[in-house]
């Protein structure tokens, strides 16, 4: 889904997060009060009790129990006599995830309510909203915050670069602190030391929204819906080969097959659950799976942040996986050797399976070499993604290895951001083959991207050079003895940043100047 | 890392943005600061007597020797640059190393040249015009003019070396090499200047420079021979163009290619006497270097494994039996920020009491028929949804609601009604509870 497409929203059963969506396109403060009534702030003990009884788990992918997180932060603050900070993580760095942007665009006050509840319970010093710089959710959130004149803690909105690792907790905290926006080298619990070294409660935007819903409608009403062990609803983002890509709010326990049917999707060759750090499941498993953490885990998938991507029948699954592997390798933070070199190697090996020259065992081996080695779990998640793909698409793998391929094109069903929101990667490495003489210095300087084949000539993926590799790429271009390398701008490379920012600001001013401020033509 | 500027004016909500990466270095700023600091130190030192003595001593030393430093650095630059083009003896890493030496000594030579010119002008050994125009002063030695010429050629060569990237594409790449060869001319002229413009050079100095010149000339001849010999038409073709067994493949870590034996037909390796044993003959008669394998695929940093099979070694062994797929990745991605194993999810062990839904309702053919129905095309509809283990409360059949006003334009605004009870988030809500 690009930022220009409007996302359809559907709801199975009673609407919780999507309440009022059919009456209002965007719930401003007045509409929010109409739909949900007033919000009564609750005490800390009461909030912990509510979160415990509704068994609220983080919706950002980790599924950590929210009540535990609350008590951990409160304990840490009490022990060290420090104020706390509440961070709402709405960055959503995964390209296929759209639910947080939808929430911020259509029901921002729900998220703000949840953050206000937690902030008042913890007596937080401030509330920080982390959003990505793709310009989708920022205007709506700022408008909503302007309407709320009195919050328990002063709000702050921090815009972070829209990269895959932006949504990682440690990376977001570092970005808020003004450091480089990559995961920290040493794992530090945010509940111990987060923003400005204070105990920080960091959670996904949807988690806060669920908390606000629970406080508004009560625990009994909330747990009426869904499974006993995972009550409530989840937001699923269904894209891929679905005829109608949409965000579906569904109670837990509903079969995945129903959700896919509603979106006009068959499982096809397989379904990706949990995003690019999740797992693929076979069509048979998809027809038996039910929407819940346990249900997905039973069939070998992962609920994660609720990203469901059914792969149709007319695209080459291994080609899609290889494309995404190169993207994930480029999205490495670049600070840990095993990830920086091992991930391109994994991507290359998946490509070699695609070409028929490799084997899945080699992918297993490299995945084993990168697993657990690194500051964050980016290589682990990528390895999970790749290995589950090789296990799910067995026929396709054998078709590529033993025959001349599967014969299907790669249609690009799995979304990869390209263009101006690409995290700054605007250049591609290209070789003038009439000048290249196989010196091999480029492979020595840029091993993350360039490998020498058996004849000594360089081979590298066609993916754009990631931002953290650009200085090295320039060195490689400079040092080629034959002057055969060059860096070319990609077709959708953006204009200088200042111009785009000025355009966006101008558009935002025009929008704000309209008398009808509340119902805007926002996205999602 | 500086934060981007916050929008302060008329903005009740503070906004900031963060950027990836480290702050961009400003070399010019650093240089300017460094230069100013040096000048300030010199000026301050001249206020004390020992400071003046030290400054004078420094000046005299520079006067005598900085030119020598520049010339020696220039010689090293030329030699390192020439050595780094070698492909016969050097490996790729060595070439990169010599390139680094070449660039470092070039910078040193330019800096020393600048100081040399400044000191000589300050010491009145050359007029200011001499630094700009060769043979400017009539009465001075001829070789000072040589120095000016050498300096210009050096400057040209330096700039061409820095601006190397600009010669890709637009200008002809061969032009770069032609322009950069002005370094040789600059070196010879600088030698003439250095040995004759100042005090007479000692014999050993002249002899060593002569040896360097002869060495560089020989190396240059070898280089020209290899380069033009390779592309000369009609000569006997070499084994492969662009391939040099020692420099072609230097993997950073062990190559993890799978041997050709799996899954294709096994490779027939016949160690013939005329070929090295690392070549293997394929079915169609061509040759392929035997791929390297290892008991494990662990990265093996620093060891180049190409072509090291001993003459009597057997063909490459088949790949090891595949390791059992890891049972369960421990989901570190989903561990959020708490690693303590004691903090496990204790709710995951709940038992399942409700039976599952009947499977025959979801046969493939029924599903295929249902798939043809496009829910969204019919607009908003409330349709019953078959459910799984979630049993709704009695008397209630949950329906599917498709929210269709996603694209709807803004309708007429509802009249604003008084909110019930307190304002949301009013001031009394602080410190509630």
Contacts between the chains, C-beta under 8 A, distances in Angstrom:
chain1	res1	chain2	res2	distance
A	6	B	406	5.0
A	6	B	407	5.7
A	7	B	406	6.9
A	8	B	376	6.6
A	8	B	402	7.5
A	8	B	403	7.3
A	8	B	404	7.8
A	8	B	406	5.3
A	9	B	403	4.5
A	9	B	406	6.5
A	10	B	400	6.7
A	10	B	401	6.9
A	10	B	402	4.8
A	10	B	403	6.4
A	11	B	400	7.3
A	11	B	401	4.8
A	11	B	402	7.9
A	11	B	403	6.7
A	12	B	385	5.2
A	12	B	398	6.4
A	12	B	399	7.8
A	12	B	400	5.3
A	12	B	401	7.8
A	13	B	385	7.4
A	13	B	392	7.3
A	13	B	398	3.5
A	13	B	399	7.4
A	14	B	398	6.8
A	15	B	401	6.7
A	18	B	403	6.5
A	21	B	403	4.5
A	21	B	405	7.5
A	22	B	380	6.9
A	22	B	401	6.8
A	22	B	403	5.0
A	22	B	404	7.4
A	22	B	405	6.3
A	25	B	405	5.4
A	25	B	406	7.5
A	25	B	408	6.1
A	25	B	410	7.2
A	29	B	424	6.6
A	30	B	416	5.8
A	30	B	419	7.6
A	32	B	424	7.4
A	33	B	419	4.8
A	33	B	420	7.7
A	33	B	424	6.0
A	34	B	417	7.7
A	37	B	420	6.7
A	37	B	421	7.9
A	38	B	419	6.8
A	38	B	420	6.6
A	38	B	421	4.9
A	38	B	422	5.8
A	38	B	423	7.7
A	38	B	424	5.6
A	39	B	424	5.4
A	39	B	425	6.9
A	40	B	429	7.9
A	40	B	432	7.6
A	41	B	429	4.8
A	41	B	432	4.0
A	41	B	433	7.0
A	42	B	432	7.1
A	42	B	433	6.0
A	43	B	432	6.9
A	43	B	433	2.6
A	44	B	433	7.0
A	45	B	433	7.9
A	46	B	433	6.6
A	55	B	347	5.9
A	58	B	336	6.6
A	60	B	336	8.0
A	61	B	333	7.1
A	61	B	334	5.8
A	62	B	333	7.5
A	62	B	334	4.1
A	62	B	335	6.5
A	62	B	336	4.0
A	63	B	334	6.2
A	63	B	345	7.6
A	64	B	334	8.0
A	64	B	335	7.9
A	64	B	336	4.4
A	64	B	338	6.9
A	65	B	345	6.5
A	65	B	347	7.4
A	68	B	338	8.0
A	68	B	343	6.6
A	69	B	336	7.8
A	72	B	338	7.3
A	109	B	424	7.8
A	113	B	424	7.8
A	116	B	425	6.2
A	120	B	429	6.8
A	120	B	430	7.2
A	120	B	431	7.4
A	120	B	432	5.9
A	120	B	433	7.8
A	121	B	433	7.5
A	123	B	431	7.4
A	133	B	17	6.5
A	142	B	13	5.9
A	142	B	15	7.2
A	145	B	12	7.6
A	145	B	13	4.5
A	146	B	12	5.9
A	146	B	13	6.4
A	148	B	424	7.4
A	148	B	425	5.5
A	149	B	12	7.6
A	149	B	425	7.7
A	150	B	423	7.9
A	150	B	425	4.9
A	150	B	426	5.7
A	150	B	427	5.3
A	150	B	429	7.2
A	150	B	430	7.8
A	151	B	425	5.8
A	152	B	425	7.8
A	152	B	429	6.9
A	152	B	430	6.0
A	154	B	14	7.5
A	155	B	13	5.6
A	155	B	14	7.8
A	156	B	13	7.1
A	156	B	14	4.7
A	156	B	15	7.3
A	156	B	16	7.1
A	157	B	13	6.0
A	157	B	14	7.4
A	157	B	15	4.6
A	157	B	16	7.7
A	158	B	15	7.4
A	158	B	16	5.3
A	158	B	17	6.7
A	158	B	18	6.4
A	159	B	15	6.9
A	159	B	16	7.3
A	159	B	17	3.8
A	159	B	18	7.4
A	160	B	17	7.1
A	160	B	18	5.3
A	161	B	18	7.4
A	161	B	19	6.4
A	161	B	20	5.1
A	163	B	20	6.9
A	169	B	336	6.4
A	169	B	337	5.6
A	170	B	337	7.2
A	175	B	18	4.0
A	176	B	18	7.0
A	178	B	1	5.2
A	178	B	2	7.6
A	178	B	3	5.2
A	178	B	18	6.4
A	179	B	1	5.8
A	180	B	1	6.6
A	180	B	20	6.2
A	180	B	21	6.2
A	180	B	22	6.2
A	181	B	18	5.4
A	181	B	19	7.0
A	181	B	20	4.7
A	182	B	20	6.9
A	187	B	337	7.3
A	187	B	339	6.7
A	188	B	337	7.6
A	189	B	337	4.4
A	189	B	338	6.0
A	190	B	337	4.8
A	191	B	337	6.6
A	191	B	338	7.5
A	202	B	337	7.5
A	224	B	393	6.1
A	225	B	390	7.3
A	225	B	392	7.8
A	226	B	390	5.8
A	227	B	389	6.3
A	227	B	390	6.0
A	228	B	350	6.8
A	229	B	347	5.9
A	229	B	348	7.7
A	229	B	350	3.9
A	243	B	374	6.8
A	244	B	374	7.7
A	244	B	375	7.6
A	244	B	376	4.7
A	246	B	376	7.8
A	251	B	390	5.2
A	251	B	398	7.5
A	252	B	390	6.7
A	253	B	387	6.9
A	253	B	388	4.8
A	253	B	389	4.4
A	253	B	390	3.2
A	254	B	385	7.1
A	254	B	387	5.7
A	254	B	388	5.5
A	254	B	390	6.2
A	255	B	357	7.1
A	255	B	362	7.5
A	255	B	386	7.4
A	255	B	387	7.6
A	255	B	388	4.5
A	257	B	362	6.0
A	257	B	367	7.0
A	258	B	385	5.8
A	258	B	386	6.3
A	258	B	387	7.8
A	258	B	388	8.0
A	261	B	367	7.3
A	261	B	370	5.8
A	261	B	371	6.5
A	262	B	375	5.8
A	262	B	385	7.8
A	262	B	400	6.3
A	262	B	402	7.9
A	264	B	371	7.2
A	264	B	374	6.1
A	264	B	375	7.3
A	264	B	376	7.3
A	266	B	367	7.5
A	266	B	368	7.7
A	266	B	371	5.7
A	277	B	333	5.2
A	287	B	362	6.0
A	287	B	367	7.5
A	290	B	388	4.4
A	290	B	389	6.3
A	291	B	388	7.9
A	293	B	348	7.8
A	294	B	348	6.7
A	302	B	334	7.9
A	304	B	334	7.4
A	341	B	252	7.4
A	341	B	253	7.6
A	341	B	299	7.7
A	342	B	299	7.8
A	345	B	256	7.2
A	349	B	256	7.2
A	357	B	257	7.9
A	357	B	258	7.8
A	358	B	257	7.8
A	358	B	258	6.3
A	359	B	258	4.9
A	359	B	262	6.7
A	359	B	263	7.5
A	359	B	319	7.2
A	360	B	322	7.9
A	361	B	258	7.5
A	361	B	319	6.3
A	361	B	322	4.3
A	361	B	323	7.6
A	362	B	256	5.5
A	362	B	257	7.9
A	362	B	258	5.9
A	362	B	297	6.6
A	364	B	322	6.5
A	364	B	323	6.1
A	364	B	325	6.7
A	365	B	256	6.9
A	365	B	296	7.1
A	365	B	297	3.6
A	365	B	323	7.2
A	366	B	256	6.7
A	366	B	297	6.5
A	368	B	323	6.9
A	368	B	326	7.3
A	369	B	297	6.9
A	369	B	298	6.0
A	369	B	299	6.2
A	371	B	326	7.6
A	371	B	329	7.2
A	372	B	332	7.0
A	376	B	333	8.0
A	377	B	332	4.2
A	377	B	333	3.8
A	377	B	335	7.7
A	378	B	333	7.8
A	380	B	329	6.1
A	380	B	332	5.5
A	380	B	333	6.0
A	381	B	333	4.5
A	383	B	329	7.3
A	384	B	329	5.3
A	387	B	325	6.9
A	387	B	326	7.8
A	391	B	325	7.2
A	401	B	263	6.2
A	402	B	263	6.4
A	423	B	20	7.5
A	424	B	20	7.3
A	435	B	173	6.7
A	436	B	242	7.9
A	437	B	241	7.9
A	437	B	242	5.1
A	438	B	242	3.7
A	438	B	243	6.5
A	438	B	244	7.9
A	438	B	248	6.3
A	439	B	87	7.2
A	439	B	92	7.4
A	439	B	95	7.6
A	439	B	247	7.7
A	440	B	92	4.7
A	440	B	247	6.5
A	440	B	248	6.6
A	440	B	249	7.8
A	440	B	250	6.7
A	441	B	92	5.9
A	441	B	95	6.2
A	441	B	96	6.0
A	441	B	99	7.9
A	443	B	92	7.4
A	443	B	250	7.7
A	444	B	92	4.8
A	444	B	93	6.1
A	444	B	96	5.5
A	444	B	250	7.0
A	444	B	252	7.8
A	445	B	96	6.7
A	447	B	252	4.7
A	451	B	251	7.7
A	452	B	248	6.8
A	452	B	249	5.4
A	452	B	250	7.6
A	452	B	251	7.5
A	454	B	249	6.8
A	454	B	288	7.1
A	454	B	289	5.7
A	455	B	240	7.1
A	455	B	242	7.0
A	455	B	243	5.7
A	455	B	248	6.8
A	456	B	242	6.1
A	456	B	243	5.4
A	456	B	244	7.2
A	456	B	247	7.4
A	456	B	248	3.2
A	456	B	249	6.1
A	457	B	242	6.9
A	467	B	20	6.5
A	467	B	21	6.7
A	468	B	20	7.5
A	468	B	21	6.8
A	474	B	165	7.1
A	477	B	165	6.0
A	477	B	168	7.1
A	478	B	164	5.4
A	478	B	165	5.4
A	479	B	96	7.1
A	479	B	99	6.1
A	481	B	85	6.7
A	482	B	173	7.6
A	483	B	164	7.4
A	483	B	167	6.3
A	483	B	168	5.3
A	483	B	173	4.1
A	483	B	176	6.7
A	485	B	168	7.7
A	486	B	168	4.9
A	486	B	169	6.1
A	516	B	410	6.2
A	516	B	413	6.6
A	518	B	413	7.6
A	519	B	410	4.1
A	519	B	411	7.6
A	519	B	413	7.1
A	520	B	410	7.7
A	521	B	409	7.7
A	521	B	410	7.4
A	524	B	406	7.8
